[in-house]
Amino acid sequence: MKKNRFTPFLYTPTYILALWLAVLLFFSQCQPVKPLKATLHRKMPAAFRNQPDAENSAMLSWREYFVDSTLRSLIDTALRNNLDLAIALQRTEQAQSQVIATKGLPLPYVNAVAGAGVKKFGRYTADAVGNYDVQFSPNITREEVVPQVLPDLTVGLQASWEVDIWKKLKNTKKAALSRYLATVEARKYIMTSVIANVAEMYYDLLTLDNELTTIRQTIALQEKSLAIIEIQKSAGTSNELAVKQFEAQVLNFKSLEIGIRQRILEIENRLNFLLGRFPQPISRNTSLFQQLIPKVIHAGVPTDLLANRPDVREAEYELLAANADVQAARAAFYPSLNITATAGLQSFNPQFLLSPESIGYNLLGGLSAPLLNRSMIKAKFSYAKSVEIEALLNYQQKVLRGYKEVYSQFIKLSNLEEMYALKNQEVITLAQSTDISQTLFSTGRASYLEVILTQKNSLQTRLELADLKKEQFNAVIDIYKALGGGWR
């Protein structure tokens, strides 16, 4: 039988290494992982109401949306001093630092090194023979040739580089950048929330001011009626029961007045907290209470929410970051290529350190892939996949919530307009009844109970009208926030 000239090669270390490498690559690429295939969001309706709106009030800056100069001044203060915004800014700075830290991941790490040391080999060792003399000769003790205690001086560069074959490092950078952008959007959302909260508290104060004025007017009217009933008692046309009824009514309204003042104080303190300052009186323009801002609100189209709402964009960036994490976790299943290199000057004698003969270098490339630790890699990938699915569901939830909020607020505002018109007519009717009852009471043609009941109903209705106006203000503010306005 003729001997094959390649047979000896089959048993060489090179062949065995190549065979193991092939096996390693085969097993490392088994069980490919399927990427997540799901739509970012469900198909949205074409319009919030009957017809799409070409304009969108979210594009207005908050300075244009809110006409009250006093309110604009308060919002300015809040945006400068609010602690939640300051904390969000620091989170953005932290995320930006992570982005900067990942920029150099795909690049080689290069370090300058300088070292000094000494070595002493044992006399009868292979190292001693190899370093001093290849023969057992008297030269082994001749320290003038090569000293037995060897200094070791090194100056040079060390480099290591992981070749990003499977884009693991690129996806790590992408995840860090996406999370940074998510923190930017999160800060925008906090900004819109702060603006909305300041505006709502401001109009709460205007509402309470209006209610306080109404209660004080009613108290004055009740005191006038009390004076009349006391005169009638003195004249014998009335009795002590009627006097006590009016006194109790006056006391009740004065108690309501104190309660309103307490609520004003509490809201002022909460507003001052948003403004980042200690409690102090809040200036406000009560003359603008009846003005609804703005008169016309444009909803745009539902898909505008994807670009305008910061919380939706934050969820989108979190989803992109989670997807990048999945890609990076998938790359851990594949072999990684690492290259290390060292170059510099090395000598046992300082006078030879800068000579060309002292130049030394090494270069090493290594390919590695997981074999026995794949369960840990699978667990990390499974975790990343679950986070990605959670981020997708969170994104869909934010989109659905955004549409629901805009749709609900528009219907609420429409209903509030009808309710306010009816309640206003009720207030006018009861005001006329109050005037009539006062006239009839002063001439003795109406009882004190009719006066008390009429004034009580009138006050209650006027307070309800003020609350409806406040709800209209809040609905207008909530629509602006739901559309994604306020951060521009």
KOLMAR-92096 format. One record per residue (C-alpha): x, y, z; residue in three letters. Coordinates in steps of 0.25 Angstrom, whole numbers. Layout:
% KOLMAR-92096
nudo px:X | py:Y | pz:Z | type:ALA
...
This chain:
% KOLMAR-92096
nudo px:0 | py:0 | pz:0 | type:MET
nudo px:5 | py:14 | pz:-4 | type:LYS
nudo px:8 | py:23 | pz:8 | type:LYS
nudo px:0 | py:36 | pz:7 | type:ASN
nudo px:10 | py:48 | pz:9 | type:ARG
nudo px:-1 | py:56 | pz:17 | type:PHE
nudo px:-3 | py:45 | pz:27 | type:THR
nudo px:8 | py:50 | pz:37 | type:PRO
nudo px:1 | py:64 | pz:37 | type:PHE
nudo px:-12 | py:58 | pz:42 | type:LEU
nudo px:-5 | py:55 | pz:55 | type:TYR
nudo px:2 | py:69 | pz:57 | type:THR
nudo px:-2 | py:79 | pz:67 | type:PRO
nudo px:-6 | py:89 | pz:56 | type:THR
nudo px:-16 | py:79 | pz:51 | type:TYR
nudo px:-21 | py:76 | pz:65 | type:ILE
nudo px:-23 | py:90 | pz:68 | type:LEU
nudo px:-30 | py:93 | pz:55 | type:ALA
nudo px:-39 | py:82 | pz:57 | type:LEU
nudo px:-43 | py:86 | pz:71 | type:TRP
nudo px:-45 | py:100 | pz:66 | type:LEU
nudo px:-55 | py:95 | pz:55 | type:ALA
nudo px:-62 | py:88 | pz:66 | type:VAL
nudo px:-62 | py:100 | pz:75 | type:LEU
nudo px:-68 | py:109 | pz:64 | type:LEU
nudo px:-78 | py:98 | pz:60 | type:PHE
nudo px:-84 | py:97 | pz:74 | type:PHE
nudo px:-83 | py:112 | pz:77 | type:SER
nudo px:-92 | py:115 | pz:66 | type:GLN
nudo px:-103 | py:105 | pz:69 | type:CYS
nudo px:-117 | py:109 | pz:73 | type:GLN
nudo px:-118 | py:122 | pz:66 | type:PRO
nudo px:-128 | py:132 | pz:73 | type:VAL
nudo px:-139 | py:138 | pz:66 | type:LYS
nudo px:-141 | py:153 | pz:67 | type:PRO
nudo px:-153 | py:159 | pz:73 | type:LEU
nudo px:-163 | py:161 | pz:62 | type:LYS
nudo px:-174 | py:170 | pz:66 | type:ALA
nudo px:-180 | py:184 | pz:62 | type:THR
nudo px:-176 | py:196 | pz:70 | type:LEU
nudo px:-190 | py:200 | pz:71 | type:HIS
nudo px:-204 | py:196 | pz:67 | type:ARG
nudo px:-211 | py:203 | pz:56 | type:LYS
nudo px:-217 | py:216 | pz:61 | type:MET
nudo px:-230 | py:223 | pz:57 | type:PRO
nudo px:-229 | py:234 | pz:46 | type:ALA
nudo px:-235 | py:244 | pz:55 | type:ALA
nudo px:-239 | py:247 | pz:70 | type:PHE
nudo px:-252 | py:252 | pz:66 | type:ARG
nudo px:-260 | py:252 | pz:52 | type:ASN
nudo px:-249 | py:259 | pz:43 | type:GLN
nudo px:-234 | py:260 | pz:44 | type:PRO
nudo px:-229 | py:273 | pz:49 | type:ASP
nudo px:-218 | py:279 | pz:41 | type:ALA
nudo px:-213 | py:288 | pz:52 | type:GLU
nudo px:-208 | py:283 | pz:66 | type:ASN
nudo px:-208 | py:292 | pz:78 | type:SER
nudo px:-196 | py:284 | pz:84 | type:ALA
nudo px:-188 | py:291 | pz:74 | type:MET
nudo px:-190 | py:304 | pz:82 | type:LEU
nudo px:-180 | py:308 | pz:93 | type:SER
nudo px:-186 | py:309 | pz:107 | type:TRP
nudo px:-183 | py:324 | pz:106 | type:ARG
nudo px:-193 | py:325 | pz:94 | type:GLU
nudo px:-203 | py:315 | pz:100 | type:TYR
nudo px:-205 | py:322 | pz:114 | type:PHE
nudo px:-209 | py:337 | pz:112 | type:VAL
nudo px:-208 | py:341 | pz:127 | type:ASP
nudo px:-194 | py:348 | pz:129 | type:SER
nudo px:-195 | py:345 | pz:144 | type:THR
nudo px:-196 | py:330 | pz:141 | type:LEU
nudo px:-185 | py:331 | pz:131 | type:ARG
nudo px:-176 | py:337 | pz:141 | type:SER
nudo px:-179 | py:326 | pz:151 | type:LEU
nudo px:-176 | py:315 | pz:141 | type:ILE
nudo px:-163 | py:322 | pz:138 | type:ASP
nudo px:-159 | py:321 | pz:152 | type:THR
nudo px:-163 | py:306 | pz:153 | type:ALA
nudo px:-155 | py:303 | pz:141 | type:LEU
nudo px:-142 | py:309 | pz:147 | type:ARG
nudo px:-144 | py:304 | pz:161 | type:ASN
nudo px:-152 | py:292 | pz:161 | type:ASN
nudo px:-145 | py:280 | pz:168 | type:LEU
nudo px:-151 | py:269 | pz:160 | type:ASP
nudo px:-145 | py:276 | pz:147 | type:LEU
nudo px:-132 | py:278 | pz:154 | type:ALA
nudo px:-132 | py:263 | pz:158 | type:ILE
nudo px:-136 | py:259 | pz:144 | type:ALA
nudo px:-124 | py:267 | pz:138 | type:LEU
nudo px:-114 | py:260 | pz:147 | type:GLN
nudo px:-120 | py:247 | pz:142 | type:ARG
nudo px:-118 | py:252 | pz:127 | type:THR
nudo px:-104 | py:255 | pz:131 | type:GLU
nudo px:-101 | py:242 | pz:137 | type:GLN
nudo px:-107 | py:235 | pz:124 | type:ALA
nudo px:-98 | py:244 | pz:115 | type:GLN
nudo px:-86 | py:240 | pz:123 | type:SER
nudo px:-90 | py:225 | pz:120 | type:GLN
nudo px:-90 | py:229 | pz:105 | type:VAL
nudo px:-76 | py:235 | pz:106 | type:ILE
nudo px:-71 | py:223 | pz:113 | type:ALA
nudo px:-76 | py:213 | pz:102 | type:THR
nudo px:-70 | py:221 | pz:91 | type:LYS
nudo px:-57 | py:215 | pz:92 | type:GLY
nudo px:-62 | py:201 | pz:93 | type:LEU
nudo px:-59 | py:197 | pz:79 | type:PRO
nudo px:-45 | py:203 | pz:79 | type:LEU
nudo px:-32 | py:197 | pz:84 | type:PRO
nudo px:-28 | py:200 | pz:98 | type:TYR
nudo px:-14 | py:205 | pz:98 | type:VAL
nudo px:-7 | py:207 | pz:111 | type:ASN
nudo px:7 | py:213 | pz:113 | type:ALA
nudo px:15 | py:205 | pz:123 | type:VAL
nudo px:28 | py:207 | pz:130 | type:ALA
nudo px:34 | py:197 | pz:140 | type:GLY
nudo px:46 | py:193 | pz:148 | type:ALA
nudo px:50 | py:180 | pz:155 | type:GLY
nudo px:61 | py:170 | pz:158 | type:VAL
nudo px:62 | py:155 | pz:156 | type:LYS
nudo px:71 | py:144 | pz:162 | type:LYS
nudo px:71 | py:130 | pz:156 | type:PHE
nudo px:76 | py:118 | pz:164 | type:GLY
nudo px:90 | py:114 | pz:161 | type:ARG
nudo px:86 | py:100 | pz:156 | type:TYR
nudo px:74 | py:102 | pz:149 | type:THR
nudo px:70 | py:102 | pz:134 | type:ALA
nudo px:67 | py:117 | pz:135 | type:ASP
nudo px:81 | py:120 | pz:140 | type:ALA
nudo px:88 | py:112 | pz:129 | type:VAL
nudo px:79 | py:118 | pz:119 | type:GLY
nudo px:82 | py:132 | pz:123 | type:ASN
nudo px:96 | py:131 | pz:127 | type:TYR
nudo px:103 | py:121 | pz:118 | type:ASP
nudo px:98 | py:109 | pz:110 | type:VAL
nudo px:110 | py:100 | pz:116 | type:GLN
nudo px:114 | py:97 | pz:130 | type:PHE
nudo px:126 | py:106 | pz:130 | type:SER
nudo px:133 | py:116 | pz:138 | type:PRO
nudo px:126 | py:127 | pz:131 | type:ASN
nudo px:114 | py:124 | pz:140 | type:ILE
nudo px:120 | py:132 | pz:151 | type:THR
nudo px:126 | py:143 | pz:143 | type:ARG
nudo px:116 | py:154 | pz:147 | type:GLU
nudo px:124 | py:164 | pz:138 | type:GLU
nudo px:118 | py:157 | pz:126 | type:VAL
nudo px:103 | py:156 | pz:131 | type:VAL
nudo px:101 | py:159 | pz:145 | type:PRO
nudo px:94 | py:148 | pz:153 | type:GLN
nudo px:84 | py:158 | pz:159 | type:VAL
nudo px:78 | py:163 | pz:147 | type:LEU
nudo px:71 | py:177 | pz:147 | type:PRO
nudo px:59 | py:178 | pz:138 | type:ASP
nudo px:55 | py:191 | pz:132 | type:LEU
nudo px:43 | py:193 | pz:123 | type:THR
nudo px:37 | py:205 | pz:115 | type:VAL
nudo px:27 | py:203 | pz:105 | type:GLY
nudo px:12 | py:201 | pz:100 | type:LEU
nudo px:2 | py:191 | pz:103 | type:GLN
nudo px:-10 | py:189 | pz:94 | type:ALA
nudo px:-22 | py:180 | pz:94 | type:SER
nudo px:-34 | py:180 | pz:84 | type:TRP
nudo px:-47 | py:172 | pz:83 | type:GLU
nudo px:-50 | py:171 | pz:69 | type:VAL
nudo px:-65 | py:175 | pz:68 | type:ASP
nudo px:-69 | py:164 | pz:58 | type:ILE
nudo px:-83 | py:162 | pz:63 | type:TRP
nudo px:-86 | py:177 | pz:66 | type:LYS
nudo px:-87 | py:173 | pz:81 | type:LYS
nudo px:-79 | py:186 | pz:85 | type:LEU
nudo px:-87 | py:194 | pz:75 | type:LYS
nudo px:-100 | py:190 | pz:80 | type:ASN
nudo px:-95 | py:193 | pz:94 | type:THR
nudo px:-92 | py:207 | pz:90 | type:LYS
nudo px:-106 | py:208 | pz:83 | type:LYS
nudo px:-113 | py:203 | pz:96 | type:ALA
nudo px:-105 | py:214 | pz:104 | type:ALA
nudo px:-109 | py:225 | pz:94 | type:LEU
nudo px:-123 | py:221 | pz:94 | type:SER
nudo px:-124 | py:221 | pz:109 | type:ARG
nudo px:-118 | py:235 | pz:109 | type:TYR
nudo px:-128 | py:240 | pz:99 | type:LEU
nudo px:-139 | py:233 | pz:108 | type:ALA
nudo px:-134 | py:242 | pz:120 | type:THR
nudo px:-135 | py:254 | pz:111 | type:VAL
nudo px:-150 | py:251 | pz:107 | type:GLU
nudo px:-153 | py:247 | pz:122 | type:ALA
nudo px:-148 | py:261 | pz:126 | type:ARG
nudo px:-157 | py:267 | pz:115 | type:LYS
nudo px:-169 | py:259 | pz:121 | type:TYR
nudo px:-165 | py:264 | pz:135 | type:ILE
nudo px:-165 | py:278 | pz:129 | type:MET
nudo px:-179 | py:277 | pz:123 | type:THR
nudo px:-184 | py:271 | pz:136 | type:SER
nudo px:-178 | py:283 | pz:144 | type:VAL
nudo px:-184 | py:293 | pz:135 | type:ILE
nudo px:-198 | py:286 | pz:135 | type:ALA
nudo px:-197 | py:285 | pz:151 | type:ASN
nudo px:-194 | py:300 | pz:152 | type:VAL
nudo px:-205 | py:304 | pz:143 | type:ALA
nudo px:-215 | py:295 | pz:150 | type:GLU
nudo px:-211 | py:300 | pz:164 | type:MET
nudo px:-211 | py:315 | pz:159 | type:TYR
nudo px:-226 | py:313 | pz:154 | type:TYR
nudo px:-229 | py:306 | pz:166 | type:ASP
nudo px:-225 | py:318 | pz:174 | type:LEU
nudo px:-233 | py:327 | pz:164 | type:LEU
nudo px:-245 | py:318 | pz:166 | type:THR
nudo px:-244 | py:319 | pz:182 | type:LEU
nudo px:-242 | py:334 | pz:181 | type:ASP
nudo px:-255 | py:334 | pz:173 | type:ASN
nudo px:-262 | py:325 | pz:183 | type:GLU
nudo px:-257 | py:333 | pz:195 | type:LEU
nudo px:-263 | py:346 | pz:188 | type:THR
nudo px:-276 | py:339 | pz:186 | type:THR
nudo px:-277 | py:334 | pz:201 | type:ILE
nudo px:-273 | py:348 | pz:206 | type:ARG
nudo px:-284 | py:354 | pz:197 | type:GLN
nudo px:-294 | py:344 | pz:203 | type:THR
nudo px:-290 | py:347 | pz:217 | type:ILE
nudo px:-292 | py:362 | pz:215 | type:ALA
nudo px:-306 | py:358 | pz:209 | type:LEU
nudo px:-309 | py:349 | pz:221 | type:GLN
nudo px:-304 | py:360 | pz:231 | type:GLU
nudo px:-314 | py:370 | pz:224 | type:LYS
nudo px:-325 | py:360 | pz:226 | type:SER
nudo px:-321 | py:357 | pz:240 | type:LEU
nudo px:-322 | py:372 | pz:243 | type:ALA
nudo px:-336 | py:372 | pz:237 | type:ILE
nudo px:-341 | py:360 | pz:245 | type:ILE
nudo px:-336 | py:367 | pz:258 | type:GLU
nudo px:-344 | py:379 | pz:255 | type:ILE
nudo px:-356 | py:371 | pz:252 | type:GLN
nudo px:-354 | py:364 | pz:265 | type:LYS
nudo px:-353 | py:377 | pz:272 | type:SER
nudo px:-366 | py:381 | pz:265 | type:ALA
nudo px:-373 | py:368 | pz:269 | type:GLY
nudo px:-375 | py:363 | pz:255 | type:THR
nudo px:-364 | py:352 | pz:256 | type:SER
nudo px:-359 | py:343 | pz:267 | type:ASN
nudo px:-346 | py:338 | pz:273 | type:GLU
nudo px:-346 | py:326 | pz:265 | type:LEU
nudo px:-344 | py:333 | pz:252 | type:ALA
nudo px:-333 | py:342 | pz:258 | type:VAL
nudo px:-326 | py:329 | pz:262 | type:LYS
nudo px:-328 | py:323 | pz:248 | type:GLN
nudo px:-321 | py:335 | pz:242 | type:PHE
nudo px:-310 | py:335 | pz:252 | type:GLU
nudo px:-307 | py:320 | pz:250 | type:ALA
nudo px:-307 | py:323 | pz:235 | type:GLN
nudo px:-297 | py:334 | pz:236 | type:VAL
nudo px:-288 | py:326 | pz:245 | type:LEU
nudo px:-289 | py:314 | pz:235 | type:ASN
nudo px:-284 | py:323 | pz:223 | type:PHE
nudo px:-273 | py:329 | pz:232 | type:LYS
nudo px:-268 | py:315 | pz:235 | type:SER
nudo px:-268 | py:312 | pz:220 | type:LEU
nudo px:-260 | py:325 | pz:218 | type:GLU
nudo px:-249 | py:320 | pz:228 | type:ILE
nudo px:-249 | py:306 | pz:220 | type:GLY
nudo px:-247 | py:313 | pz:207 | type:ILE
nudo px:-235 | py:322 | pz:213 | type:ARG
nudo px:-229 | py:309 | pz:218 | type:GLN
nudo px:-230 | py:302 | pz:204 | type:ARG
nudo px:-224 | py:314 | pz:198 | type:ILE
nudo px:-212 | py:314 | pz:208 | type:LEU
nudo px:-210 | py:299 | pz:205 | type:GLU
nudo px:-210 | py:301 | pz:190 | type:ILE
nudo px:-200 | py:313 | pz:191 | type:GLU
nudo px:-191 | py:304 | pz:199 | type:ASN
nudo px:-192 | py:293 | pz:189 | type:ARG
nudo px:-189 | py:303 | pz:178 | type:LEU
nudo px:-177 | py:309 | pz:185 | type:ASN
nudo px:-172 | py:295 | pz:186 | type:PHE
nudo px:-173 | py:293 | pz:171 | type:LEU
nudo px:-166 | py:307 | pz:169 | type:LEU
nudo px:-154 | py:302 | pz:178 | type:GLY
nudo px:-156 | py:312 | pz:189 | type:ARG
nudo px:-161 | py:314 | pz:203 | type:PHE
nudo px:-176 | py:317 | pz:206 | type:PRO
nudo px:-180 | py:331 | pz:202 | type:GLN
nudo px:-192 | py:338 | pz:196 | type:PRO
nudo px:-195 | py:335 | pz:181 | type:ILE
nudo px:-199 | py:347 | pz:173 | type:SER
nudo px:-210 | py:345 | pz:163 | type:ARG
nudo px:-219 | py:352 | pz:153 | type:ASN
nudo px:-233 | py:349 | pz:158 | type:THR
nudo px:-239 | py:358 | pz:146 | type:SER
nudo px:-236 | py:347 | pz:136 | type:LEU
nudo px:-244 | py:336 | pz:144 | type:PHE
nudo px:-255 | py:336 | pz:133 | type:GLN
nudo px:-246 | py:335 | pz:121 | type:GLN
nudo px:-244 | py:321 | pz:116 | type:LEU
nudo px:-230 | py:319 | pz:110 | type:ILE
nudo px:-229 | py:317 | pz:98 | type:PRO
nudo px:-242 | py:318 | pz:92 | type:LYS
nudo px:-240 | py:308 | pz:81 | type:VAL
nudo px:-231 | py:295 | pz:83 | type:ILE
nudo px:-226 | py:287 | pz:71 | type:HIS
nudo px:-224 | py:272 | pz:73 | type:ALA
nudo px:-216 | py:269 | pz:60 | type:GLY
nudo px:-216 | py:254 | pz:56 | type:VAL
nudo px:-214 | py:243 | pz:66 | type:PRO
nudo px:-200 | py:239 | pz:60 | type:THR
nudo px:-195 | py:253 | pz:64 | type:ASP
nudo px:-194 | py:247 | pz:78 | type:LEU
nudo px:-183 | py:238 | pz:74 | type:LEU
nudo px:-174 | py:250 | pz:72 | type:ALA
nudo px:-180 | py:260 | pz:82 | type:ASN
nudo px:-182 | py:253 | pz:94 | type:ARG
nudo px:-169 | py:251 | pz:102 | type:PRO
nudo px:-174 | py:239 | pz:110 | type:ASP
nudo px:-177 | py:232 | pz:97 | type:VAL
nudo px:-163 | py:235 | pz:91 | type:ARG
nudo px:-156 | py:231 | pz:104 | type:GLU
nudo px:-163 | py:218 | pz:103 | type:ALA
nudo px:-158 | py:217 | pz:89 | type:GLU
nudo px:-144 | py:219 | pz:92 | type:TYR
nudo px:-145 | py:209 | pz:104 | type:GLU
nudo px:-150 | py:199 | pz:94 | type:LEU
nudo px:-138 | py:202 | pz:84 | type:LEU
nudo px:-128 | py:201 | pz:96 | type:ALA
nudo px:-135 | py:187 | pz:100 | type:ALA
nudo px:-134 | py:183 | pz:85 | type:ASN
nudo px:-119 | py:187 | pz:85 | type:ALA
nudo px:-117 | py:179 | pz:98 | type:ASP
nudo px:-123 | py:167 | pz:92 | type:VAL
nudo px:-114 | py:168 | pz:80 | type:GLN
nudo px:-102 | py:169 | pz:89 | type:ALA
nudo px:-106 | py:157 | pz:97 | type:ALA
nudo px:-108 | py:149 | pz:84 | type:ARG
nudo px:-94 | py:152 | pz:80 | type:ALA
nudo px:-89 | py:145 | pz:93 | type:ALA
nudo px:-92 | py:132 | pz:87 | type:PHE
nudo px:-82 | py:134 | pz:76 | type:TYR
nudo px:-67 | py:133 | pz:76 | type:PRO
nudo px:-60 | py:146 | pz:80 | type:SER
nudo px:-46 | py:150 | pz:74 | type:LEU
nudo px:-36 | py:157 | pz:83 | type:ASN
nudo px:-23 | py:163 | pz:79 | type:ILE
nudo px:-12 | py:167 | pz:89 | type:THR
nudo px:1 | py:174 | pz:86 | type:ALA
nudo px:13 | py:179 | pz:94 | type:THR
nudo px:24 | py:188 | pz:88 | type:ALA
nudo px:35 | py:195 | pz:95 | type:GLY
nudo px:49 | py:195 | pz:101 | type:LEU
nudo px:55 | py:185 | pz:111 | type:GLN
nudo px:68 | py:184 | pz:117 | type:SER
nudo px:76 | py:179 | pz:129 | type:PHE
nudo px:85 | py:191 | pz:128 | type:ASN
nudo px:80 | py:205 | pz:127 | type:PRO
nudo px:91 | py:209 | pz:118 | type:GLN
nudo px:86 | py:199 | pz:108 | type:PHE
nudo px:71 | py:203 | pz:109 | type:LEU
nudo px:71 | py:213 | pz:98 | type:LEU
nudo px:79 | py:205 | pz:88 | type:SER
nudo px:72 | py:198 | pz:76 | type:PRO
nudo px:76 | py:184 | pz:81 | type:GLU
nudo px:66 | py:187 | pz:93 | type:SER
nudo px:54 | py:188 | pz:85 | type:ILE
nudo px:44 | py:176 | pz:87 | type:GLY
nudo px:30 | py:173 | pz:83 | type:TYR
nudo px:19 | py:163 | pz:83 | type:ASN
nudo px:6 | py:161 | pz:76 | type:LEU
nudo px:-4 | py:150 | pz:79 | type:LEU
nudo px:-18 | py:148 | pz:73 | type:GLY
nudo px:-28 | py:139 | pz:80 | type:GLY
nudo px:-41 | py:133 | pz:76 | type:LEU
nudo px:-50 | py:128 | pz:88 | type:SER
nudo px:-65 | py:123 | pz:88 | type:ALA
nudo px:-73 | py:118 | pz:100 | type:PRO
nudo px:-75 | py:103 | pz:101 | type:LEU
nudo px:-78 | py:100 | pz:116 | type:LEU
nudo px:-84 | py:113 | pz:121 | type:ASN
nudo px:-95 | py:114 | pz:110 | type:ARG
nudo px:-106 | py:113 | pz:121 | type:SER
nudo px:-101 | py:126 | pz:127 | type:MET
nudo px:-101 | py:133 | pz:114 | type:ILE
nudo px:-115 | py:127 | pz:110 | type:LYS
nudo px:-120 | py:132 | pz:124 | type:ALA
nudo px:-115 | py:146 | pz:121 | type:LYS
nudo px:-121 | py:146 | pz:107 | type:PHE
nudo px:-134 | py:141 | pz:112 | type:SER
nudo px:-134 | py:152 | pz:122 | type:TYR
nudo px:-131 | py:163 | pz:111 | type:ALA
nudo px:-142 | py:157 | pz:102 | type:LYS
nudo px:-152 | py:158 | pz:114 | type:SER
nudo px:-148 | py:173 | pz:116 | type:VAL
nudo px:-149 | py:175 | pz:101 | type:GLU
nudo px:-163 | py:170 | pz:101 | type:ILE
nudo px:-167 | py:178 | pz:114 | type:GLU
nudo px:-162 | py:190 | pz:107 | type:ALA
nudo px:-170 | py:187 | pz:95 | type:LEU
nudo px:-183 | py:185 | pz:103 | type:LEU
nudo px:-179 | py:198 | pz:111 | type:ASN
nudo px:-178 | py:206 | pz:98 | type:TYR
nudo px:-191 | py:201 | pz:93 | type:GLN
nudo px:-198 | py:204 | pz:106 | type:GLN
nudo px:-192 | py:218 | pz:105 | type:LYS
nudo px:-198 | py:220 | pz:91 | type:VAL
nudo px:-211 | py:215 | pz:95 | type:LEU
nudo px:-212 | py:223 | pz:108 | type:ARG
nudo px:-208 | py:236 | pz:100 | type:GLY
nudo px:-220 | py:234 | pz:90 | type:TYR
nudo px:-229 | py:231 | pz:102 | type:LYS
nudo px:-225 | py:243 | pz:109 | type:GLU
nudo px:-227 | py:253 | pz:97 | type:VAL
nudo px:-240 | py:246 | pz:93 | type:TYR
nudo px:-246 | py:247 | pz:107 | type:SER
nudo px:-242 | py:261 | pz:110 | type:GLN
nudo px:-248 | py:266 | pz:97 | type:PHE
nudo px:-261 | py:260 | pz:100 | type:ILE
nudo px:-260 | py:265 | pz:115 | type:LYS
nudo px:-258 | py:279 | pz:110 | type:LEU
nudo px:-270 | py:278 | pz:101 | type:SER
nudo px:-279 | py:273 | pz:112 | type:ASN
nudo px:-273 | py:283 | pz:122 | type:LEU
nudo px:-277 | py:295 | pz:112 | type:GLU
nudo px:-292 | py:290 | pz:112 | type:GLU
nudo px:-292 | py:288 | pz:127 | type:MET
nudo px:-286 | py:301 | pz:130 | type:TYR
nudo px:-296 | py:308 | pz:121 | type:ALA
nudo px:-308 | py:301 | pz:128 | type:LEU
nudo px:-302 | py:304 | pz:142 | type:LYS
nudo px:-299 | py:318 | pz:138 | type:ASN
nudo px:-314 | py:320 | pz:135 | type:GLN
nudo px:-318 | py:313 | pz:148 | type:GLU
nudo px:-309 | py:323 | pz:155 | type:VAL
nudo px:-316 | py:335 | pz:148 | type:ILE
nudo px:-330 | py:329 | pz:152 | type:THR
nudo px:-326 | py:327 | pz:167 | type:LEU
nudo px:-320 | py:341 | pz:167 | type:ALA
nudo px:-333 | py:347 | pz:162 | type:GLN
nudo px:-340 | py:338 | pz:173 | type:SER
nudo px:-331 | py:343 | pz:184 | type:THR
nudo px:-334 | py:358 | pz:180 | type:ASP
nudo px:-349 | py:355 | pz:180 | type:ILE
nudo px:-349 | py:347 | pz:193 | type:SER
nudo px:-341 | py:359 | pz:199 | type:GLN
nudo px:-352 | py:369 | pz:194 | type:THR
nudo px:-363 | py:360 | pz:199 | type:LEU
nudo px:-357 | py:358 | pz:212 | type:PHE
nudo px:-355 | py:373 | pz:215 | type:SER
nudo px:-369 | py:375 | pz:212 | type:THR
nudo px:-374 | py:363 | pz:220 | type:GLY
nudo px:-379 | py:355 | pz:209 | type:ARG
nudo px:-369 | py:344 | pz:210 | type:ALA
nudo px:-364 | py:336 | pz:221 | type:SER
nudo px:-350 | py:336 | pz:227 | type:TYR
nudo px:-349 | py:321 | pz:223 | type:LEU
nudo px:-351 | py:324 | pz:209 | type:GLU
nudo px:-340 | py:335 | pz:209 | type:VAL
nudo px:-330 | py:325 | pz:216 | type:ILE
nudo px:-333 | py:314 | pz:206 | type:LEU
nudo px:-332 | py:323 | pz:194 | type:THR
nudo px:-319 | py:329 | pz:199 | type:GLN
nudo px:-313 | py:316 | pz:202 | type:LYS
nudo px:-317 | py:310 | pz:188 | type:ASN
nudo px:-312 | py:322 | pz:181 | type:SER
nudo px:-298 | py:321 | pz:189 | type:LEU
nudo px:-297 | py:306 | pz:186 | type:GLN
nudo px:-300 | py:308 | pz:171 | type:THR
nudo px:-290 | py:319 | pz:170 | type:ARG
nudo px:-279 | py:311 | pz:176 | type:LEU
nudo px:-283 | py:299 | pz:167 | type:GLU
nudo px:-282 | py:309 | pz:155 | type:LEU
nudo px:-268 | py:313 | pz:160 | type:ALA
nudo px:-264 | py:298 | pz:161 | type:ASP
nudo px:-269 | py:296 | pz:147 | type:LEU
nudo px:-260 | py:307 | pz:142 | type:LYS
nudo px:-248 | py:301 | pz:149 | type:LYS
nudo px:-251 | py:288 | pz:142 | type:GLU
nudo px:-251 | py:295 | pz:129 | type:GLN
nudo px:-238 | py:301 | pz:132 | type:PHE
nudo px:-232 | py:287 | pz:136 | type:ASN
nudo px:-238 | py:280 | pz:124 | type:ALA
nudo px:-231 | py:291 | pz:115 | type:VAL
nudo px:-218 | py:289 | pz:122 | type:ILE
nudo px:-219 | py:274 | pz:122 | type:ASP
nudo px:-222 | py:274 | pz:107 | type:ILE
nudo px:-210 | py:282 | pz:104 | type:TYR
nudo px:-201 | py:272 | pz:113 | type:LYS
nudo px:-208 | py:260 | pz:106 | type:ALA
nudo px:-205 | py:265 | pz:92 | type:LEU
nudo px:-190 | py:266 | pz:96 | type:GLY
nudo px:-189 | py:281 | pz:98 | type:GLY
nudo px:-181 | py:289 | pz:108 | type:GLY
nudo px:-167 | py:285 | pz:106 | type:TRP
nudo px:-164 | py:293 | pz:93 | type:ARG
